[in-house]
Amino acid sequence: MQTSRTFVKRTRAGAVVKVVREHYLRDDIPCGAAACRLCPPRPDATATAPAPSLEARPGGAASSLCPGPHYLLPDTNVLLHQIDILEDPVIKNVIVLQTVLQEVRNRSIPVYKRIRDVIQTPEKHFYSFTNEHHRETYIEQKKGETSNDRNDRAIRVAVKWYGEHLKKIEDEEKTQVIFLTNDRINKEKALEEGITAYTCEEYIKSLVANPELVDRLACVSDEGKEIENGKIIFPEHIPLSKLQQGIKSGNYLQGTYRASRDNYLEATVWVHGDAEEKEIIIQGLKHLNRAVHEDIVAVELLPKNEWVALSSVVLQDDGQDEDDVEIEEEKENILKTSVSKDMLRPTGKVVGIIKRNWRPLCGMLSKSEIKEARRHLFTPADRRIPRIRIETRQADKLEGQRIIVAIDGWPRNSRYPNGHFVKNLGSAGDKETETEVLLLEHDVPHQPFSQVVLSCLPKMPWSITEQDMLHREDLRHLCICSVDPPGCTDIDDALHCREIENGNIEVGVHIADVSHFIRPGNALDEESVKRGTTVYLCEKRIDMVPELLSSNLCSLRSDVDRLAFSCIWEMNHKAEILKTRFTKSVIRSKASLTYAEAQMRIDSATMNDDITTSLRKLNKLAKIMKKRRIDNGALTLSSPEVRFHMDSETHDPIDLQTKELKETNSMVEEFMLLANISVAQKIHSEFPEFALLRKHPAPPPSNYDILVKAAKSKNLEIKTDSAKALAESLDKAESPTFPYLNTLLRILTTRCMMQAVYFCSGMDNDFHHYGLASPIYTHFTSPIRRYADIIVHRLLAVAIGADDTYPELRDKHKIADMCKNLNYRHKMAQYAQRASVAFHTQLFFKSKGVVNEDAYILFVRKNAIVVLIPKYGLEGTVFFEEKGKPTPRLEYNNEVPSLTVEDTTLCVFDKVKVNIMLDASNIQHQKIQMVLVEPKIQGNDVPANLSTETTSNNEPEKKKRKLQK
């Protein structure tokens, strides 16, 4: 059967066209109940893989409202807001209507993906029913009926049909269908039509054997949840329709809200314009107006006489209650400081939320001191997120645990948003728990690979076949070796170097042919692009591809045959490229060396075998190439990286050292850079519209302010007109009495840089890589750990005729979307790695007590200095704020900042001594504490912020009044 709808519409060109839409209806769509013999079997079911279905005798949780067997059928809002409940193992046998799924997809893609995953989980017995194409459940929209009302009616029609259909099944005990809706009008209509209907809260509270589920109920309505004093704290948000009009007219600006880590009363909004990005400062609780980090917000600019500069004050939220908002106003006054007019920046206030970016949050419960209280504050691990008020009956059990909480809403008269408990992760401080937290907080996909993904892997034992050798060269005779960090099992790259008959040198970079095993569009490919990159933590690795590929079949280990993609150059002895060719190949590495082992061979006076000779030639060429690159303006920057030495039994860090780089590190890097540049040139020449490339934008001049001023304080000049000028002035910035100065300047220069990003060549005009001083660049050399390299391999394979293309590879919009995801994944991986280093640094200092070390001042703040400890590559903040002591003074001399604490003046790059210890007073946010020892400042023996915290927590009378209220 079919229904059709005819209408006319006007095209962009102005023509009027007639459109006919046909909607096909069927009578063979099964209900999904396993006991049903009235419906035909599911077409996607097989003997070995039955389709997901509802249980014949639904078991699950016992309900006091519905003691008999029953299926649940939720409406759209229940699915959107109560997804955490629906994901719980207790909730089974749920019918998800097509109408509901479509509405969820239109309103929240993350929730849609989560419910699709639940439907695909066989043990959950969730069934997706295509009611919009079923002859007996499809309905037309009535005249004057809204789409929302029509969909509500369609859901009720489907519930009623299910109830009548299940009565016809010959069974000893009839199965009911329970309609779950939080819409009061919809529920009333359902009851009038004879449908059994409950709110989600009513049903969950009826599950007497599972009282813990009540904690996971989302607070869908603010009614009854708001603070009883009724005092309005925040301005009302302007409705979305008016916001859009205001943005169009220019009255409001749309941008991404970025909360400050250091100051909870300050944020910035990044406005994405056509010409350039604009940063708007937001200061003060009312101006922040309930926005949460990464929300898309509408901002109204304040008059110029109200503009401010970014504050250098460090302020942490110490958990005020609602009746202490006056304290916030006192803190806001601290932010206001007299600065020169040129330091003022555009300042605004949040007037509305365009799109919330709320996600599940990790953190800890701050238990209420009121006995038997159900309402408590949750403190997120991410300091940019405000505390969240939740209701739970498990407070005693959850104290000291890392938990996950979701935000539900933020009323105008509540200092904090409302939320609900989702999951208990484990004890705070436990290594496994903390690793789980940092992976969740940085959105790193880390679940085990599914069976569907693993089924795409080659069957073992694996060997190279005649089919594999098509379009492939046999290079197993070459003296190829790999050079990697110690313990590396995912070996992406290998090198060879030999003299050829005409006296020139042949150099080859051989990269694992991962794209041979990961074919476009299969489950393994989809999982790899979702992960985007391998994430390296201090103790574990979260692989982008399954271990069979990463550590075995794609790893270019020695003495085994492996498939590779080779980039081979003919060079003269001046390292000038004469010819370049690319080929798929088979190689057999002769040695898997560490950087130290390769360096030892190069330096050895006695070793002259083929591998050693090859390494020496490579090293000689690499030095020439590096000098040429630097002469062209490439930057040599510095970033303190650390390596932990772990105890073999406890796996706790027992030593912490900065990584030492050898000549061989640079040797490998030079040839990887050259391969990436050569491949970038090739794929762009073949596919100018859809090559996947990588660029490093030049920083705006303002980024260099801190570097230029810091150098000025040491009477040095840093030129930033171009990368070459910057590189040359950094090379000249030496001080005979201060040898570490140049390293500090290079570390600061690294902070000034923009983030390198992937992009599609057909969607951008600027290809330049600023840091490498290269006009074009891409990533080709690490396909085991970066998905971008897999796409580049596919493009290169098509370019040389070694593989076929596919539609998505030639779609620049899809490549651009993929680049956006890859850039996000790489950024999150970097943050996760830093968090892992920070956590292991805390473990290292936990058993050390107080450690005294030399440090250098990197930045000066209004009430603190940021120092770098070269021995550990460790950065930390020393605070100077104690009650009863003079306030530190931030001063500027020729725009160079300094901080005067009592009679001592501290400047950027000053050498100081600090005591380092672990501050475990806050188990949620344990941190490395630093106290200045030299130069000696009176009364600075106790960490300033520790004493401040102690003071703020000892206000007995005020606390007592709060508790009584």
N, C-alpha and C positions, 0 to 999 in steps of 0.2 A: 504494500500500500504506500501511497505518498500523499503529502499535502504540499501545496505550493503557495507562494506569496509573490505578488507582482507589485512593483513600485517603480517610480521614475526618479532619477537623480541627475544633477548637473555636474559635469566633469570640470576639471581645472581650466580646460580650454573654453568652457562656456557652453558646450554642447549638452543637449538633454538626451539621456539614454534610458531605455526601458530595461529593468533588471527583473529576472524571474528566478526565485530561489525555491528549489525543491527539497522537501524534507521527507526522507524515506522512513516508513514505520514497518516493524516486523512483529511476527507473533511467535518467533522461535528463540527469543532471548531468555536464557534460563534464570531462575530465581536465585540460584547459588546454594540452596539448601541440599546437603548431601543425601538426605532421606527422600527428596522429591523425585517421584517417577513420572510426574505430569509434564515436566520440562525436558527438552532435549539435552543431551550432554554438552558440556562446554567444548567448542571447536578447538581450543588450544590445549585440551587435556590429552595425555597419552598414558599408556600403561605404566611407563617408567617415571613420568613426571605429571602427576595429576594436577589440575588447575586449582588455585586457592579457592576454598569453599567454606560455607558455614557448616558447623558440626551438626550431625543428625540429631544428637541429643545434647544441646548446648549446656555445658557445665559452667566452669568459671566461678566467680564470686557469688556467694549466697546473698540475696537481697531480701530485706524485710518487707519491701513494697511489692516485690514480684517473686514470690517463693518458687514458682514453677519455672520450667525451661523458657528462655526468651532470647530474642535477638534485639540489639540496640540499633536505632536508626537516628543519628544526630542531624541537626540542621547546620547551616553554614557557620553561624556564629559559635556554636559549640565546637565545631572542628577548628575554627580559627583561634579561639581563645583557650580551649581546653586540650590542646594537642599533647601536653605533658601527661595528662590523665589517660588519654587514649593510647599513648605509647607504653603505658605500664603493663607488665606481663599479666596482671590480674584481669584487665579488660580484654575480652575476646568476643567473637561472634558479633561483628558490627557490619551493618549494611551501609555502604557509602554510595549515595546516589550521584549520577552524572551531573545533575543540576547543582548539587553541593560542590562537587569537585571543580566544576567550571567557575563557580563563584569564588572559591578559595584561590584558584589559579589567578584570577583577575585581581585579587586583593592582596595576596601574599605568596610569592614564589617560594620562599624558604619553607613555609608551612605546607605548601603543595608538595614539595619534594619529600618532606618528612612523612606525609600521609601516604604518598606513593610507595615509599620504602616499607611502611607498615603493611600495606595491602600485599606487597610481594613477600612478606614473611609468613610462611605456611602455618607455623604454630599459633599465630594470632587469629587466624580464621576471619579476616576482614574480607568483605566481598564488594567489588565495585559493580553496581547495577546500572545498566544503560537505560534509565527510565525515559530519556528524551526520545528514544527510538523504539520504545515498546508500544504496541498498538493500544494497550489498555491503560497506560500510565502517561502518555503524552497528552498535553492540553494546550489549547490556543490561548493567547493573551486576549482578555476581554476588552472591549472598548472602554477607555477611561481608566483602565487598571494599570498601575505602575509595574515595571519589570520586577521590582522587589516583591510586590504582592502576588504577582503571577507565579514567581518562583516558590514563595511560601505555600501557595495553593498546590503547585505541582508536587512539592514534598509531601503534603498531607494526602494527596491522591495516591501517591506511591505507597505511603504507610498503610492506607486503607486497603489497597490492592493486595499488599503482602499479607495483611491479616486475614482477608477472605481466601486467598490462595493457599495459605498454610493450613486452613481448616479442612481443605479437601484432601490433604495428605493423610493416608491411612496410618495412624500411629496411635499407640496406647495413650500417650499424653500429648495434648496439643501444645504447640509452641506459640507463644505470644510475640508480638513486635512492640517494643517500647519506643515511643518517640521522645527524644531529648531535645528540648528547646529552652533557651533563656528569654525568649521573646514572649512577654505576657499576653499580648493580643493573639499571637499565633497559637499559644498553648490553649487559650480560651476557645478559639475556633476549633481546635483539634478535639477538645473534650466535648464540645457541642456535637461534633460529627461522630462521636462514639469511639474516638481513638484514645488509647491509654497513653497519656503524656505526663512527663515530669520535667522539672528543671534539672540541669546537670548536678547542681548542689544537692537537691532532694534525693536523687538516685545514689550519688556517691556516699551520702550520709547513711543511706539504707544498707550499705555493705558492712554489716556489723563485724565481720571477721577481718576487715581491712580498714581500721580507723585511720591509719597513717596516710591513706589516699586523700583525706580531707585537706591535709596540709598542701597538697599539690593543686588544689582548686585555684584557678585564676580569679582575681578580684575584678570581675567584668563590670561591675557597677561601683561607683564611688559612694553610693548611698549607704549610710551606716558605717562607712570605713573612714570617713574624714575625722579630723581632730575635732573634739567636741567644743573647743573654745570658739570656733567659727570665725576667728580673726583672719581676714583676707591678707595673704602675704604677697601674692603675685598678681600682676595685671592679667586680664582675660586675653586669651589668644584670639586673634582675628580669624574669622572663618576662611576656609581655603578659597572659596570663590572670590572673596574680596581681596585676599592676598594676591591671587593671580592677576586681578585687575590692577592692583597697586604695583606689581612687578612690571607689568606691561607699560604702565604710565610712567614708571621711573621713581615712584614714591618709595618703593621698597626694593631691596636687593636680595637676591637668592644666593645662598652659599652653603658650604659645609661647615658645621660647628665643630671646632677643635678645642676641647677643654685643656687647661694647663695641668701638667703633672705637679708643679711646684706651688701653685696658688689656686685654691678651689673657688676663689671669688673672681677669677679672670679667665677669659677664653678669647679665641680669635675666630672669625668667620672668614673663610676663603671664598671670595666671589669669583666665579669663573666667567670672565668676559670674553668677547670675541678677540679683543686686542691683547689683553694681558690679565693675569690674576691680580686681584686686589685683596689686601688683608685689612679687616676691620676689627678693632679691639672692642671687646665687651667687658665691662667691669661692674661688679656689684650684683648682689643676689637678685634684685628686682629686674635688672636689665638682662641677666642670664635667663630669667623667666622660664624655668623648668625644661630648658633644652638639655639634651644628653649627648655626650661625645659621639660624633659622626652623624648626628641628625642633619637632615636638610632643612634649613630654617629661612625665614624671611626676616630681614633686618631693616630697621629705620635708622638712618644716620642722624646723629645729634648735631645741634648747632656747633660751629667751629669753636666757639668760646667754651664748649664743654668737652673738647677733644683732650685725650690724655696720651701718655707714653706707656709702653709696656712696663709693668712694675718689676723691680728687681727684688721685691720682698718674697720670702718663702712662707706660705701660709698653708697649714694642713687643717682639714675639718676635724675638730675634736669631739663631734657628736653632740652639738647643742640640741636641746629639745625645742618644741615650737614656741614656748613662752620666753625663749632667750634670743629672739631675733634681733633685739636691741644690740646684743653683743656683735652681731654681724655688721651692724652699722658702724660700730666703733672700729672694727677691723677694716671696713671699707675706707675709713678716714686715713688709716695707715698707708693705704695704697696711693693716696694723693700726695704727690711730692712736687716741689717746684723744679721744673726742667726748662731748658731753652726751647724756644718755639720750634726750632728745626727738628726736635726730637718728638714732637706731637704727631700722632697718627690719626687717620679717620677713626672715629669712635661711634658706636651705635648701640641699639638695644634690640633684643629679639621680640618681635611682635606676633609671631605665629610659627607653627610647625608645618612644613610642607610634607615631609616624610620622616617617620620615626625609623631609627636604625637599631632598635632594641634587639639584644641577643641574650642567650643564657649567660649568666655571669658567675664566675668562681669567686669564692671569698669565705668569710667566717661570720658566725653569729655573735653579735654583741648582746648577750643575754640581759634582759631587763632585771633591775634590782627589786622590782615589785614581786612579791611572793605570788606564785601561781598565775603570773601574767601570761597571756597568750601572744601578746604583741611585742615584737622585739625588733631591734635594728640589725640589718645585715651589712657588713662592711666589705665591699668588693676588693679583690686583689689589685685591680687597676685603679690607681688613685684619681684618674680622670672621671670616674663614675661616682655619682653621689651615693650615700648610704641609702638603703632601701628598707622600708617597714614591711615586715611579714608577720603572719599569724601562724603559730605552730604549737602543737601540744608536745613536741619532742625536744624542747629547748635543752633539758638536762643531757639528753643523749647526744645532741648536736654540738654542744659546747666543746671547743677544742678541735672540731672537725673541719675539714675543708668541704664546703657544700656548693651546690649550684642553685641559683635563684633566678627567676625571670621577672621582669618589670611588667605590671599590668596597667598602671595609670598614674597620673600625678595631679591630684586636686589642687585648686588655687590656694586652699587654706592649710596645706600640709607642707612642712619644711622639706620633707623627703617624699619620694615616690612610693607607691604601694606595689607589692609584688607577692610571689608565692614560692614556696620551697619546691625544688625539682628533684634533687638527687644528693646523696651523701657520697663523697669521693674517698674519704679516709682521714686518718689522723694528720693534722698539720705538722710539718717538719719531716714526715716520712718521705724518703727519697722517691718511691714509686708514686705516691700521692702528689708530691710537688711537681714531678715531671708531667703527670697527667694534667695538672692545673696549667702549667705553662704552655702545653700543647693546645689545650682548650681555649685559653685566653688569647692565643695568637692564631686561632682558627686553622690549626695544622691538621689535615685529614690523617688520622693515624690508626684507624680501625684495621684489623687483619684483612688481607685481600679475600674477597668472596670466592665461592666455588665457581661462579660464572666467570670471574676474571681468571682464575687459575686454570680453567678449562681451555683457555686460549693459548696456554704455553705448549711448547713442543713436547712430545712424549720422549721419555728417557728409556734406554740410552740414546743419545742424539749423535748423529754424525753428519758430515757434509756430503750431500748427494750430488749427482750429475746435474740435476735441475738447479741446485744452488750455485753451480759453477758457471751458469749462463751469464753473460755480461760481466764476468769477474776474472781478474788476473791472478795467477798463482805466484805469490811473492814469498813463498816459504823458504826460498834459498837465501834471502837477504839476511844480513846480521842485524836484526831488529831487537831493541830492548826497551823496557819501560823504566821510568824514574818517578817515584811517588813518595809520599810521607810513609813513615813506618806503620805497619799494621793495615795498610790499605788493601781492601779486597775487591773494590769496584774500580778496576783499572780501565779507564776510558781510552788512554792514549799510549802510543809507543813511537819510537823514532829510529831512523837509520841514517847513516851518512857514509858515502864511499866515493872514491875517485873513479871517474869513467875514462874511457879510452882517449877522448879528446883533451884530457888534462883538467877538465872542469870537475865540479863536485855535484853529486846527486844527493839531495836531502829529501827524506820522506817523513811525513807525519801520518800515522795510521790510527784511525779512530774506530772504536767498536761500532759495528753495523747493527745498531739496535733496531733501526727501522725495518730490517729484514724480519724481525720477530714480532714487531708490533704493527699490525696492519690497520689501515684507516677504518675507523667506524666500529671496530669490534669492542667488546667489553673492556679488554685490557687497555686499548687506546683511550677509551672514555675515562677510565680510572686514572690513567697517567696524566691526561690533560687536566683533570680535576685537581690532582696533587701538584702538578706543575714543576716541582723540584724535590730533590732529596733534602731532608733537613738533618744536619749534623749537630747533635747535642754532645755534651762532654762524655757521656757514658754509652750513648746509643745512637743509632742512625735510623731515621724514618725513611725507608726507601720509596722512591717514586715508582719503581717497578719491582715485581716479585724477586726474591733472593735467587731463584734459579737463573734469572737473567743477570741481575746486578753483580753477583759474586761468582758466577759460573760461566754460563754460555756466552755472555757478552763481555766478561772480564778478560782482558788480554794477558792472561797469565803465561808464564814461561813454559815451554816444552809441550804445548797443546795447540792444535790447529784451531784458528778462530777466524770468523768472518769480519772484514774490516772495510772501511771507506778510506781510501788513501789520497792524500794530496802530495804530489811529488814535484820538486823543483829541480831544474838544472841551474847551478850558480857558478859564478867565477870566484876566485879567491878573495875578492873584495866584498863578498856576500851580496852581489848584485844578481837579481833574478834574470835569467836568460829565457827560460821556458817554464811553463806551469801546466801540469795535467792532473786530472782527477780520474780515479777509477775505483770501482768496487773490487775487493781483493780477498785473498786468503793468505793469512800470515801465520808464522810460528815464532813467537818471541824467544830469543835465546837467553834472556835474563830479566828477572823482575827485581830491580834495584831500589833501594831507598836513596834519598838525596845524599845522605852521609856516605853510603857505599859508593855511589857514583863519584862523589868528590874525592874519596880516597883513591879510586882508580886513576882519576885525572892527575892527582898530585903524586902518585907513586912513581918512583924512579925505576922500579923493577918490572912493572906490569906493562906488557906491550901486545897483548892479544887483540883480536879483531874488535871486541866490544870496547875495550879501553881506547884503542886508536880511534874508533868511531866517536866516542864521547869527547875526546880531545878536539877533534875536528869540529864537532857541533859547538863546543864551548868557545872555540876561537871565533867561529862565525857569529855566534850569539853576541859576543862582546862588540864586534863591529856593528851588528844590527842595532844593538841597544844604544851605542854612541850616536849612530845616525838618527835614531828615533828621537833621542833627547835633543840633538842639535836642531831637529825640526820643530821642537816646542813641546814634546811629550813631558808630562809632569812626573816627578818622582816624589811621591808623598809618603807619609808615615802614619801608621796606626798601630798602637801597642796591642799585640796579640799575645795571649797567654796559653801555656800548655800545662795541664795537670798530670801529675804522676800519681796513679791510683794504687792503693793497697790491694794486693792480689786476692785477699780474703774478704775484707769488708767493703771493698770498692769505694772507700772514702778517699778524698784527695790527701796525699801526704806531702806533696811538694807542689809549688806553683812557680813557674818561670816564664819569662817572656820568650817567645819563639825566636830561635836563631836562624836567620836566612843564610844559605850558602850560595856559592856561585852557581851550583847546579839548579837551584830554585829559579834563578834568573835565566839560565840556559833553556830550561823547559818552557818557561813563560814566553820567551822571545819567539820560539817556533810555534807555540800555540796562537800567539797574537798574529803571526804572519799567516798561518793557516786560516784563521778567522777572517782576516782582511782579504785574502785571495778568494775564499769562497763567497764572501759578500760581493766582490766585484763580479764574479761569475753569475750568481743567481740574479743579481740586479740587471746585468746585461741581457739575460735570457727572459726575465720576468719583471720588467720595470714597474708594473702596477701592483704586483702582489708578493714581492720578496719580503721575508721577515728579517728585519735588520735591528741593530741596537745602536742607540745614540746616547751621547752624554752632553746635555745642553750646557752652554757657557753660563756661569753664575751671573746674576745681575750685579752691578757694581756695589750695591748696598751690602751684599753678602760679605764683602771683603773688609768692611769697616773695622770689625774686631781685630782682624789680622794686621791691617795697616796701622791701627792705633797701638797694638801690642809691640810691633816692630819699632814704632816711633819712640816708645818708652825706652828703647835701648839704642836710640840714635841710628836706627837702620831704616832704609827706604825700601818698601816693597811695591813694585810696579805691577798693576793688574790690567793693563790695556789689552793684553793678549796672553794666551797660554805660554808663548815663547818668552815674553817679557817677564811673566811671573816666574817661570822656571829659571831664567837667568838671574833674577834678583834673589831668588831663594838660594841659588848656588853661591852668590856673593855674600849672603847674610851669615857671616862667620864672626866669632869672637874668640880670640886666643885665650882669654881668661874664663870663658864660659862655653866649653865645647858642646854641651848638650843643647845650646840655644837653637842651633839649626834644626835639630830633631823636633823641638817644641814648635818651632815655626811651621814645620811641615805637618805636624799633627793638627795645628790650628787651621792650616790651609785645607786639610781634608774636611774639616767641619764646615768650610765655606762652600764646598762643592754641592752641585745638584745631584739628584739620583739619576743614574743611567737607566734607560728604559727601552723596552722592545716596542717596535712600531711597524706598521705596514707601509712599504715604500710608496704605494699609490694614494696614501692618505696624509702625506707629510712632504714638505719641501726641504726641511733642514735635516741632513743625514750626518752632520759632523760629530765626531767623537772628540770632545774637548780635552779630556785627560790624556788620550793616546795621540792627539794631534793627527788623527786619521780622517780623511774625507768620507770614509765608509767603513762599516764594521758590522759583524754579526757574531753569533755563537754557533760553532760547529763541533767543538772539540770535547764536549762532555754530554753525550746523549744518554748515558746511563743515569745521570742525575739532573738533567734539565730537559724539559719537554720542548723548549724552543729549538734546541739542537736537532730533535727528531724531525720537526717541520723543515728545518734547513736541509737536513739529509734528504728528505723526500723531494724538495725543490731541486737540489743538486742532482739527484738520481734521474729526475725527468730531464734536466738540462743536458745530461750526457747520454741519454737514451738507455739508461740502465733500469728504469722502472716506468710504470704508467702513472698518469695524473688522475685526479678525481675532482669532482665539482667544487668541494669546499676549499681545495688547495688553490683554486683560481678565483676565489671570491674575496675581494679585498676587504669587504665589510666584515666577513666572518673571521678573516685573519686579524683585523683590527680588534674585534671583540676578544679573540683569543689572547692577543697581546695584553689587553687590559687585565684579564684574569692572571696571566703569567707575571705581570708586574706586581700585582697584589700578592700573589703567592711568594714571590721572591722577597718582597718587603717583610711579610710575616715570618718567613723562614729566618731572615736576618735578626728580627726582634726575638724570636724564640731562642736562637743560638746565644744571643747576648744575655737573655734571662737565665739560660742554663749555666753560662759562665758565672753570672752573679750569684746563683744559688750555690754552686760548687765553691766559689770564693768564700761564701759564708761558712760552709762546712769546714773549709781549710782553717779559717781563723777561729772557729769555735773552740778548738783544743789548744790554741796558741796563747790564750790570755791576752796580754797587752804587748804589741809589737811596735818597736820604735824604728822609724825609717825616714830617709831623706825624701823630700817632695818638692815639686815646683808648682807655683800658682798659675793656673790656666785662665781663670776668670775671676772677676771681682763683682760681688753682688752687694745689695744694700745692707744685708745683715749676715753675709757669709762670704767665704772664698771657696772656689772649686780647685782642688789640687790633683796633680798626677804623681803617682809613685812609680818611677821607672823600673825598679826591681821587679815589681809584680804586674806592671802594665795596668795598674789599678787607679781608678778615678773616684774621688769622693768629695763631700762637702763638709767644711768646718764652719759651724754656726757661732755667731757672737751675739747672743741676746740673753741677758740675765736680768731678772728684776733686781732693782737696787743698784745696777751698774750703769755707767754712762752709755747712751745709745751710740752705736758705731756711726761714723760719718762717711758717706760716699761722696768723694770729691773728684772734680775733673780739672786737670792741668793740661791745657792745649788738647782737649778732647780725650786725654788719656786718663782712665779711671783709676782711683786708688781708694783704699778703705782705711780709715783711721780708727783704731780701737784703743781707747784711753790715750796713751802717748806713743803708740806704735803705728806706723804707716805701712800698709801692705800693698804691693804693686804686682801687676802681671809679670810672670817669669821670675819673681823672687824665689830664692831657695829657702825652704823652711824645713823644720823637723816636725813630724806628727806622730802621735800614738794611735795605733790602729787596734780596734777591738770589735767584737761582735756585740751589737746592741740587741738583746733578745727580750727587751721589756715588752715589746708588742709582738706576740707570736705570729700575728697576721702579716706584719710588715717588718720582719727581722731585717736588719741592715748593718752594713759595716759603718762603725762610728769612728770619726776622726777628731782628734783634739790637738790643737796647736801646742807644741812644746817649746820650740824656738822659732822666732824670738818670743821670749817669755812675756805673757800678758797676765796681769794680776787677776786672780779669781777664775782662771780658765782651766782649772784642774778637773772640773766636772763637766761632761758634755752639756753644752748649753741647752740643746733641745730636750735632753732628759730632764733637766731641772725645770724647764718650762712645762713639760708634760705633767710632772709631779705636782707643780703648782696648780695647773688648770684642773687636775683631778681632785684637789683638796679644797673644795668650797663647801664645807659641811652644811651650812645653813641653807644655801641656795639649793643644794642637792636634796636636802630634806624636804623643802617646800615642793620641789619637783615630784618627789616620790609620793608625797601625800596627795598631790593633785592627781 
